[in-house]
Every structure is written in structure tokens, then in C-alpha cells.
Amino acid sequence: MKTSYDIILGPVNTEKSNLQNELLNQVTFEVDPRANRIEIKKAVEDIFKVKVEGVRTAIVKGKKKRRGLIVGQRRNWKKAMVQLRHGDKIEFFEGV
């Protein structure tokens, strides 16, 4: 059985995710590719003690990278945009 920490792999820290966090109260996480929305919702509520209103997921395809004649590809990963209840917050980088 998967634990909450097996489902939530880490936060996604990009300009777009920071903007969504400030304006829309959404937090973006990298999650286990086999996890569904219900499992992600329960994991976020369990770990961070907040109320989740909605979860949207997306599969991010790995970019093709080339080094001379050798062609490779970065790994595919899944991200989840989690909508928090008004008033709830998750702070990752408070002192940075």
C-alpha cells in the first residue's frame, strides 16, 4: 500500500507555479505517475493538514535531448495542480 509520502514526490518550483500560488491559491506537486486524483487529494490533506477543493493532473512528456550523434530523452513525469480552500496555505520557501 502506498503512503502519502510515496504519492507526493516534491513541489514544483517554477515562475508559473509561484504565480498560481499567489493569485489562485494553487500548489503544484510532482506526483507518482500511477496515483489518481483521489489519492493525491488525500495525501496532500494528510501531509499538510489543509483542505483541498480540487485536483488537476497532467503528464509532462520528457524532452528529446541530443549530444552529438546520441539521441536521448528525459523521463516523463506527472504533476498535480492542487486547489486549496480559501484561507489555507502551504509555504515551501518562507525564508528564501
N, CA and C atoms as an extended XYZ file, in Angstrom:
288
Properties=species:S:1:pos:R:3:atomname:S:1:resname:S:1:resid:I:1 pbc="F F F"
N         0.836       -1.185        0.000 N   MET     1
C         0.000        0.000        0.000 CA  MET     1
C         0.878        1.245        0.000 C   MET     1
N         0.483        2.230       -0.801 N   LYS     2
C         1.263        3.458       -0.913 CA  LYS     2
C         0.963        4.395        0.248 C   LYS     2
N         2.009        5.013        0.775 N   THR     3
C         1.804        6.013        1.807 CA  THR     3
C         1.677        7.387        1.145 C   THR     3
N         1.323        8.378        1.917 N   SER     4
C         1.187        9.734        1.392 CA  SER     4
C         2.505       10.255        0.848 C   SER     4
N         3.598        9.853        1.480 N   TYR     5
C         4.910       10.315        1.050 CA  TYR     5
C         5.394        9.595       -0.207 C   TYR     5
N         4.808        8.441       -0.530 N   ASP     6
C         5.108        7.767       -1.793 CA  ASP     6
C         4.374        8.427       -2.953 C   ASP     6
N         3.246        9.052       -2.687 N   ILE     7
C         2.429        9.681       -3.741 CA  ILE     7
C         2.965       11.070       -4.074 C   ILE     7
N         3.214       11.892       -3.059 N   ILE     8
C         3.724       13.252       -3.274 CA  ILE     8
C         5.250       13.177       -3.288 C   ILE     8
N         5.855       13.408       -4.454 N   LEU     9
C         7.310       13.301       -4.589 CA  LEU     9
C         8.027       14.603       -4.274 C   LEU     9
N         7.368       15.749       -4.522 N   GLY    10
C         8.007       17.020       -4.205 CA  GLY    10
C         7.284       18.172       -4.858 C   GLY    10
N         7.604       19.396       -4.445 N   PRO    11
C         6.965       20.565       -5.044 CA  PRO    11
C         7.606       20.916       -6.381 C   PRO    11
N         6.830       21.576       -7.236 N   VAL    12
C         7.341       22.099       -8.494 CA  VAL    12
C         7.509       23.598       -8.303 C   VAL    12
N         8.741       24.078       -8.423 N   ASN    13
C         9.034       25.480       -8.167 CA  ASN    13
C         9.409       26.166       -9.483 C   ASN    13
N         8.412       26.716      -10.166 N   THR    14
C         8.627       27.464      -11.397 CA  THR    14
C         7.959       28.828      -11.258 C   THR    14
N         8.205       29.701      -12.216 N   GLU    15
C         7.572       31.018      -12.177 CA  GLU    15
C         6.051       30.885      -12.249 C   GLU    15
N         5.579       30.012      -13.118 N   LYS    16
C         4.135       29.830      -13.274 CA  LYS    16
C         3.509       29.255      -11.997 C   LYS    16
N         4.158       28.272      -11.378 N   SER    17
C         3.589       27.691      -10.164 CA  SER    17
C         3.594       28.696       -9.011 C   SER    17
N         4.629       29.548       -8.936 N   ASN    18
C         4.658       30.587       -7.900 CA  ASN    18
C         3.550       31.607       -8.110 C   ASN    18
N         3.292       31.968       -9.361 N   LEU    19
C         2.217       32.903       -9.675 CA  LEU    19
C         0.854       32.309       -9.333 C   LEU    19
N         0.652       31.027       -9.663 N   GLN    20
C        -0.608       30.362       -9.321 CA  GLN    20
C        -0.786       30.276       -7.814 C   GLN    20
N         0.299       30.092       -7.088 N   ASN    21
C         0.217       30.019       -5.639 CA  ASN    21
C        -0.218       31.358       -5.053 C   ASN    21
N         0.329       32.452       -5.573 N   GLU    22
C        -0.006       33.776       -5.044 CA  GLU    22
C        -1.413       34.225       -5.430 C   GLU    22
N        -1.791       34.032       -6.689 N   LEU    23
C        -3.049       34.583       -7.182 CA  LEU    23
C        -4.245       33.649       -6.996 C   LEU    23
N        -4.051       32.352       -7.226 N   LEU    24
C        -5.175       31.422       -7.252 CA  LEU    24
C        -5.203       30.452       -6.081 C   LEU    24
N        -4.211       30.526       -5.193 N   ASN    25
C        -4.108       29.620       -4.053 CA  ASN    25
C        -4.004       28.163       -4.518 C   ASN    25
N        -3.213       27.943       -5.578 N   GLN    26
C        -2.953       26.599       -6.083 CA  GLN    26
C        -1.497       26.239       -5.834 C   GLN    26
N        -1.258       24.971       -5.514 N   VAL    27
C         0.088       24.479       -5.288 CA  VAL    27
C         0.335       23.338       -6.267 C   VAL    27
N         1.542       23.286       -6.840 N   THR    28
C         1.872       22.271       -7.828 CA  THR    28
C         2.885       21.294       -7.250 C   THR    28
N         2.612       19.989       -7.441 N   PHE    29
C         3.474       18.934       -6.936 CA  PHE    29
C         3.850       17.979       -8.051 C   PHE    29
N         5.020       17.362       -7.933 N   GLU    30
C         5.350       16.197       -8.740 CA  GLU    30
C         4.828       14.987       -7.978 C   GLU    30
N         4.066       14.146       -8.674 N   VAL    31
C         3.414       13.017       -8.010 CA  VAL    31
C         3.778       11.715       -8.712 C   VAL    31
N         3.445       10.620       -8.046 N   ASP    32
C         3.653        9.290       -8.606 CA  ASP    32
C         2.782        9.135       -9.856 C   ASP    32
N         3.341        8.667      -10.964 N   PRO    33
C         2.556        8.555      -12.205 CA  PRO    33
C         1.353        7.624      -12.100 C   PRO    33
N         1.346        6.700      -11.148 N   ARG    34
C         0.218        5.771      -11.008 CA  ARG    34
C        -0.865        6.290      -10.071 C   ARG    34
N        -0.637        7.428       -9.421 N   ALA    35
C        -1.597        7.966       -8.449 CA  ALA    35
C        -2.750        8.657       -9.173 C   ALA    35
N        -3.964        8.508       -8.627 N   ASN    36
C        -5.122        9.208       -9.196 CA  ASN    36
C        -5.460       10.425       -8.346 C   ASN    36
N        -6.459       11.174       -8.785 N   ARG    37
C        -6.792       12.442       -8.123 CA  ARG    37
C        -7.240       12.258       -6.677 C   ARG    37
N        -7.973       11.204       -6.411 N   ILE    38
C        -8.472       10.965       -5.050 CA  ILE    38
C        -7.304       10.670       -4.107 C   ILE    38
N        -6.357        9.845       -4.555 N   GLU    39
C        -5.183        9.545       -3.731 CA  GLU    39
C        -4.339       10.793       -3.499 C   GLU    39
N        -4.195       11.622       -4.529 N   ILE    40
C        -3.412       12.855       -4.397 CA  ILE    40
C        -4.075       13.798       -3.394 C   ILE    40
N        -5.386       13.924       -3.475 N   LYS    41
C        -6.125       14.798       -2.549 CA  LYS    41
C        -5.934       14.337       -1.103 C   LYS    41
N        -6.098       13.038       -0.858 N   LYS    42
C        -5.940       12.512        0.497 CA  LYS    42
C        -4.509       12.687        1.005 C   LYS    42
N        -3.524       12.510        0.114 N   ALA    43
C        -2.128       12.638        0.518 CA  ALA    43
C        -1.790       14.075        0.907 C   ALA    43
N        -2.260       15.046        0.132 N   VAL    44
C        -1.980       16.454        0.441 CA  VAL    44
C        -2.662       16.852        1.743 C   VAL    44
N        -3.907       16.434        1.925 N   GLU    45
C        -4.618       16.755        3.172 CA  GLU    45
C        -3.938       16.112        4.373 C   GLU    45
N        -3.410       14.908        4.194 N   ASP    46
C        -2.756       14.197        5.300 CA  ASP    46
C        -1.411       14.829        5.655 C   ASP    46
N        -0.604       15.152        4.656 N   ILE    47
C         0.743       15.668        4.916 CA  ILE    47
C         0.713       17.099        5.432 C   ILE    47
N        -0.065       17.969        4.777 N   PHE    48
C        -0.002       19.399        5.071 CA  PHE    48
C        -1.139       19.912        5.948 C   PHE    48
N        -2.091       19.062        6.301 N   LYS    49
C        -3.208       19.440        7.179 CA  LYS    49
C        -3.979       20.641        6.636 C   LYS    49
N        -4.342       20.586        5.349 N   VAL    50
C        -5.136       21.622        4.698 CA  VAL    50
C        -6.335       20.957        4.029 C   VAL    50
N        -7.294       21.752        3.587 N   LYS    51
C        -8.473       21.255        2.890 CA  LYS    51
C        -8.296       21.498        1.399 C   LYS    51
N        -8.447       20.460        0.592 N   VAL    52
C        -8.273       20.536       -0.858 CA  VAL    52
C        -9.638       20.618       -1.518 C   VAL    52
N        -9.800       21.606       -2.405 N   GLU    53
C       -11.058       21.748       -3.137 CA  GLU    53
C       -11.047       21.015       -4.465 C   GLU    53
N        -9.894       20.911       -5.117 N   GLY    54
C        -9.845       20.238       -6.405 CA  GLY    54
C        -8.422       19.880       -6.788 C   GLY    54
N        -8.312       18.894       -7.683 N   VAL    55
C        -7.006       18.438       -8.158 CA  VAL    55
C        -7.079       18.283       -9.671 C   VAL    55
N        -6.101       18.875      -10.351 N   ARG    56
C        -5.946       18.679      -11.793 CA  ARG    56
C        -4.585       18.040      -12.026 C   ARG    56
N        -4.524       17.086      -12.944 N   THR    57
C        -3.273       16.390      -13.204 CA  THR    57
C        -2.886       16.525      -14.666 C   THR    57
N        -1.587       16.372      -14.917 N   ALA    58
C        -1.075       16.411      -16.287 CA  ALA    58
C         0.174       15.543      -16.360 C   ALA    58
N         0.332       14.861      -17.495 N   ILE    59
C         1.547       14.106      -17.764 CA  ILE    59
C         2.478       15.022      -18.550 C   ILE    59
N         3.683       15.235      -18.030 N   VAL    60
C         4.666       16.078      -18.696 CA  VAL    60
C         5.606       15.158      -19.466 C   VAL    60
N         5.628       15.320      -20.771 N   LYS    61
C         6.471       14.486      -21.617 CA  LYS    61
C         7.917       14.962      -21.537 C   LYS    61
N         8.850       14.035      -21.462 N   GLY    62
C        10.262       14.370      -21.402 CA  GLY    62
C        10.761       14.903      -22.735 C   GLY    62
N        11.626       15.902      -22.671 N   LYS    63
C        12.177       16.492      -23.889 CA  LYS    63
C        13.214       15.560      -24.508 C   LYS    63
N        13.277       15.589      -25.833 N   LYS    64
C        14.330       14.862      -26.529 CA  LYS    64
C        15.594       15.708      -26.472 C   LYS    64
N        16.686       15.083      -26.072 N   LYS    65
C        17.969       15.762      -25.963 CA  LYS    65
C        18.982       15.033      -26.836 C   LYS    65
N        19.879       15.806      -27.405 N   ARG    66
C        20.854       15.232      -28.312 CA  ARG    66
C        22.253       15.685      -27.907 C   ARG    66
N        23.176       14.750      -27.938 N   ARG    67
C        24.567       15.052      -27.647 CA  ARG    67
C        25.393       14.386      -28.755 C   ARG    67
N        25.655       15.170      -29.791 N   GLY    68
C        26.342       14.624      -30.961 CA  GLY    68
C        25.408       13.706      -31.724 C   GLY    68
N        25.832       12.477      -31.942 N   LEU    69
C        25.002       11.503      -32.657 CA  LEU    69
C        24.063       10.745      -31.740 C   LEU    69
N        24.290       10.863      -30.447 N   ILE    70
C        23.484       10.112      -29.490 CA  ILE    70
C        22.236       10.911      -29.144 C   ILE    70
N        21.068       10.292      -29.336 N   VAL    71
C        19.796       10.937      -29.036 CA  VAL    71
C        19.202       10.258      -27.813 C   VAL    71
N        18.803       11.056      -26.837 N   GLY    72
C        18.198       10.524      -25.632 CA  GLY    72
C        16.932       11.287      -25.306 C   GLY    72
N        16.315       10.917      -24.212 N   GLN    73
C        15.087       11.577      -23.797 CA  GLN    73
C        15.054       11.646      -22.281 C   GLN    73
N        14.620       12.795      -21.761 N   ARG    74
C        14.399       12.930      -20.329 CA  ARG    74
C        13.180       12.104      -19.945 C   ARG    74
N        13.045       11.844      -18.673 N   ARG    75
C        11.944       10.995      -18.225 CA  ARG    75
C        10.611       11.729      -18.280 C   ARG    75
N         9.517       10.997      -18.476 N   ASN    76
C         8.174       11.544      -18.359 CA  ASN    76
C         7.820       11.592      -16.875 C   ASN    76
N         7.004       12.590      -16.477 N   TRP    77
C         6.591       12.697      -15.083 CA  TRP    77
C         5.188       13.271      -15.006 C   TRP    77
N         4.582       13.132      -13.853 N   LYS    78
C         3.205       13.581      -13.651 CA  LYS    78
C         3.199       14.708      -12.635 C   LYS    78
N         2.425       15.760      -12.938 N   LYS    79
C         2.292       16.848      -11.985 CA  LYS    79
C         0.818       17.022      -11.629 C   LYS    79
N         0.604       17.549      -10.438 N   ALA    80
C        -0.752       17.784       -9.943 CA  ALA    80
C        -0.853       19.221       -9.459 C   ALA    80
N        -1.857       19.944       -9.972 N   MET    81
C        -2.154       21.290       -9.506 CA  MET    81
C        -3.299       21.169       -8.502 C   MET    81
N        -3.029       21.522       -7.256 N   VAL    82
C        -3.972       21.317       -6.157 CA  VAL    82
C        -4.562       22.657       -5.755 C   VAL    82
N        -5.886       22.771       -5.807 N   GLN    83
C        -6.601       23.980       -5.405 CA  GLN    83
C        -6.933       23.873       -3.925 C   GLN    83
N        -6.413       24.809       -3.139 N   LEU    84
C        -6.649       24.808       -1.701 CA  LEU    84
C        -7.854       25.668       -1.343 C   LEU    84
N        -8.437       25.355       -0.187 N   ARG    85
C        -9.560       26.137        0.316 CA  ARG    85
C        -9.086       27.547        0.649 C   ARG    85
N        -9.966       28.524        0.492 N   HIS    86
C        -9.636       29.916        0.800 CA  HIS    86
C        -9.204       30.026        2.254 C   HIS    86
N        -8.040       30.591        2.480 N   GLY    87
C        -7.516       30.743        3.835 CA  GLY    87
C        -6.421       29.747        4.171 C   GLY    87
N        -6.388       28.589        3.497 N   ASP    88
C        -5.335       27.595        3.734 CA  ASP    88
C        -4.118       27.935        2.884 C   ASP    88
N        -2.948       27.675        3.418 N   LYS    89
C        -1.692       27.947        2.689 CA  LYS    89
C        -0.692       26.847        2.986 C   LYS    89
N         0.168       26.594        1.999 N   ILE    90
C         1.320       25.721        2.160 CA  ILE    90
C         2.537       26.564        1.776 C   ILE    90
N         3.437       26.785        2.723 N   GLU    91
C         4.626       27.586        2.467 CA  GLU    91
C         5.830       26.655        2.356 C   GLU    91
N         6.500       26.665        1.203 N   PHE    92
C         7.670       25.840        0.998 CA  PHE    92
C         8.952       26.595        1.308 C   PHE    92
N         9.063       27.800        0.788 N   PHE    93
C        10.308       28.549        0.857 CA  PHE    93
C        10.062       29.884        1.550 C   PHE    93
N         9.743       29.850        2.827 N   GLU    94
C         9.406       31.083        3.544 CA  GLU    94
C        10.609       32.003        3.695 C   GLU    94
N        11.778       31.469        4.040 N   GLY    95
C        12.926       32.298        4.324 CA  GLY    95
C        13.841       32.546        3.139 C   GLY    95
N        13.512       32.032        1.978 N   VAL    96
C        14.402       32.149        0.821 CA  VAL    96
C        14.167       33.459        0.110 C   VAL    96
